[in-house]
Amino acid sequence: MKVLDLQCQHQHLFEGWFANEDDFLQQRERVMIECPVCGDASISKRLSAPRLNLGAAHSEDEPSAQASPAMACAQALQAAWMTLARSVLANTDDVGTQFAEEARRIHYGEAPERGIRGRATSIEADALIEEGIAVLPLPLPDALKGQLQ
């Protein structure tokens, strides 16, 4: 099993596990890999050093053990976004393309009040906002909707 450090064109970092290098290249070519943060399929492999466990403990003073403050901040933001996205998925009902219709039904008391998510066109979203119905676009990659490995 080969663990690769990957990055989308929006600079989101994540790991991918593949049987070998050819497996990664084939999956990337068939657009089977996407960023778990934004869903981007333009994935590149980052340089990474092999990690060997030789039984010696790592010193905290080693440069490889320390991330730059900017990298640490980016990783914290990415982790917070993933937590938020998972919370939205866990606490809302997916109404699919019926989002605008269901949001109106809830707003006008025709359906029980609850958190929903789904798909709406920009025209539908604008119409909901004009009616005083609060909506928030939150693009969620399909990879988040299934079980993450």
Buried (B, 14 or more C-beta within 10 A) or exposed (E): EEEBBBBBEEEBBBEBEBEEEEBBEEBBEEEEBBBBBBBBBEBEBEEEEEEEEEEEEEEEEEEEEEEEEEEEEBEEEBEEBBEEBEEBEEEBEEBEEBBBBBBBBBBEEEBEEEEBBBEBEEEBBEBBEEEEBEBEEEEBBEBBEEEEE
